Amino acid sequence: MSRGFPPPWSIVGRPESFAITDAAGQALAYVYFEDEAGRRQAMKRLTREEARRIAVNIASCRSCSRAKFADPLEEKMPTAYVSFCKPLNWDTASLLIEKCRRTLFDLNDKGVRNGPYDKLRLMMTCQGGSIGPAFAVYNEIKSMPIEIHTLNTGATDSAAVMIFMAGKRRYACASSAFLLHQPSWTFASKDDVPTVVLSDAVRWIDTYQTMMAQTIASGTNLSQDRVQEMMKVGTTLTAADALECGLVHEIIEPVIPADARWWQV
């Protein structure tokens, strides 16, 4: 004998899908979506709004006047928090990626998943470091199926600005600043350096400086040429300066709710 699925049926928003559940919490169906257009086309998924409408139609198939629909676009799901206050190198970059990804699979002490979180706020103070790890963090966390917000809590300098740009929304504390300057190359030895190594270093620096300038320009009011000029001379931006040029969207102070999930790198 087939079992029943008691009403009301509800829609629950998840990072990349809408779940239809019955009154007992039994999942009945999932409708998947993808916000980023390129990934959506490659994965053959729906837009968020298309998936929501289909989920509503599935839930409404249950002939019951008591049916309720908890529209996930109207609900506030919790925000997870990660603090990063270390120099940037391959080890700290790996830790930062791991902590950010942990928000997707966060379990409590009973093995039950917390969340799902709809936002991750990365609060950072970093006076720079290696640019390679910075690009790795930027690309990794930007690809996560969760909305990233970044907050400069003190100093976000040099290569760390690249990580900061991963935020869909970007914030700065009033008492914080940014430093833009050119990447540099550290040679492993004080011995004579062959010309070919010098040429490779120059090409490497030019390539990463151009990519970083493109990324900053694409998310701000600054042109790529202007960003490269600021990097060349070395430019410090206060929070107010960053707001004016579009590097940040708002100046706020860091507030973490007492019951929030929070990780420190």
N, C-alpha and C positions, 0 to 999 in steps of 0.2 A: 504494500500500500504506500502510495506516495505521501510524503510529509508536507504539511502546509507551511507557509511562510507568513507569519502574522503581521497585520498592518499595525501602525502606519509604516510605510516604506520611506526611507530617508536617503538623501544624497550627502555623501561625506567627501569633502575636498582633500586630495592628496597632492604631493609635489608634482606628479605628472599624470594624474588620472582623477576621475570622479567615481566613487564607489557607491553602488546602490545597496542598501542594507535593509533587512526587515526589523521589526520591533525588538527582536532578540539580539540584534547585532550581527546576524548572519550575513556575510557578504553574498550578494546574488549576482552581481555583474560589475565589471570595471570598464570604463570608457576612457581611453588614453588620449592625451593631447601633447603637443610640443609647441612652446612659445617661439622658439627661434626658427625663422623661415627655412633656412638651409637644412637644418636637422629635420624639420618637419617633412620637407619634401623627400629627403633621403629615407626617412623611417616610415613614410606613407601614413602619417598621423593627422589627426584633426587639429584645428585651432582650439584654444581654450573655450571660446564661446560656442563653437559647434559641438564640442564634447559635452558641455553643460546642457545644451538644449536636448541632445539625444538622451542624456541621463534623466532629465526631467520627463521625457516621453516614456522611457522605460518604467520609471517609478509610477507614472500615472496610469500604466496599463492595469494596475491593481484596482479593480472596481470597488472603491471604498471611499465614502465621503469623508472619512476620518484621516485620509492620507495627509501627511505633512511633508514639506520639502524644505530642508535646511539648506538654503542657497549658499554654497561655500564662498562665493564671491562677496557675500554679505558678512561672513563670519571672520573673526580675528583669530587666526591660529597663532600659537606662541612663537616668539623670536628666540633663537639660540645666539649665544655670545661667545666669541673667541677673542682673547687678548694676546697680542704679539708685541713683545718688548725685548727683542734681541737683535744683535747684528745679523746681517743677511749673508748666509753661506749655504752650501748644499745640505748640511745637517739641519740647520734651523728651518730651511725651506721645506725639507721633507717632513719635519715635525708639524709645521704649519699646515701643509696639505693634509696630513693625517688627522689633525684635530678638526679641520673644516669638514672633511668627509665623514668624520664620526657623527656629526649632527644628522646624517642621513640614516644611520643605523644605531641610534642611541637607545640602549636598553636600561631599564631600572634594575634594582637588586633582585627582582623576581623574574627577570628575563623577559619582561613585557616591554614592548617598544614605546618609548616616549614620543611625543609629537603626534602627527608629523609637524615639523616646523615649516612655516611658509617664508621665513626670512632668517638670514644669518647676518649678524652685525659683527664685522671684523674691526676691533678697536686696536689701533696700531701706533706704536712709537718706535721708529727705526731710523738710525742715522746712516742707513745705506749699507753697501757691501758689494757682493758680486752680482753682476747684471744677469748672468746666465740663470742662476736660481730665481731671480726676480721674474724673468719671463716664464719659467716653469710654473711658478705659483700662479701668476696671472692667468695662463692658459688653463691650468688644472681647475682652479676654483671657479673661473668664469663658465666652464662647461658643466658645472654641477646643476642638477635640477632643483634649484632653490634660489630665491632672489637674494643677491649679495648686497649688503650695505657696508660701506667702509667709513671709519671715523678716525681722524688724526687726533690723538689725545696728547700730543706733545711736539714731536719732531718727526716728519716724514720726509726723508732726504734722499737725494741721489736715486739709486736703483729702486729704493722702496716706493718711490712715486709710481712706478710701474704696477706694483701690487695694488696700490691705492686706487688706480684707474679701473680695477676689476669691478668696483662697486656700481651697481645700477643707480643707486643713490649714494652720494658722497657728502660727508659732513666733516667739520673741523670744530674743535673747541676754540673758544675765544683766545685762550693763551696757548696757541700752537702756531707752527710755521712749517713751510716747505722750502726745500733747497733743490734747485735744478742746476746741474753742471754736467760737463762732458764725462763719458766713461773713460776709464784709464786701464792700462795694461801693466801688470806686475811681472817682471822677468824673474825667472827662477835662479839665475846666476848673475854674478857681477863680472863674469868673464866677457870677452868680446862676443858681441851678438851678430850673427850673419845678416847680411842685407835682406835675404829672403824672409827671415823671421820678423824683421822690422816691417817689411811690406805686408806680411800676413797680419801683424798686429794692427797696422793702420786700417786695413780693409775690415778687420773684425770690429774695430771701434766705430768706423764710419757706418757699417751695416746696422749695428745695434743702436747707435745714436739716432739713425734715421727711423728705425722701427719704433723706438720709444717716442720720438717727436711726432710720428704719425698717430700713435695711440693717444697721446695727450691732446693733440689738435682735434682728433675726431670726437672727443668728449668735452671740449671746452669752446670758448669763444676765440681762441688763439689760432692763428694760422701755423702751418708746419714750419715755415721759414722763421716766424717769430719765436716759436718754441726753440728751434735750433740756435737762434741768436741768444736767447736767454741762457741756454745750456753752455754756449761757448764762453760767455763772460762770467757765468756763475751768478744766479739770481735767487735771492731769498724772498719768499712771499709770505706775508702775514695771513691770518685767517680772512681778514677783510679784503686783502689783495686777491686771495684765492677765490673768494665769493664773487668779486667783480669780474674776474676773467673766466668764471665758469668751472674752475677746477673743483670747487665744492658747490653744492646746491643750497646748503644752509649751515649756519653757525649754531651749534648746540652744545650742551654739556652732557657728559656721559652719565646715563642713569641705567642701572641694571636692577630690575625687580628682584625682590628678596627670594622669590621662588623660581627664578629663571635658571635655565641650564647654562653653565658657563665653563669654559676651558681656558687654561693659561698655557702659552708656549714659552 
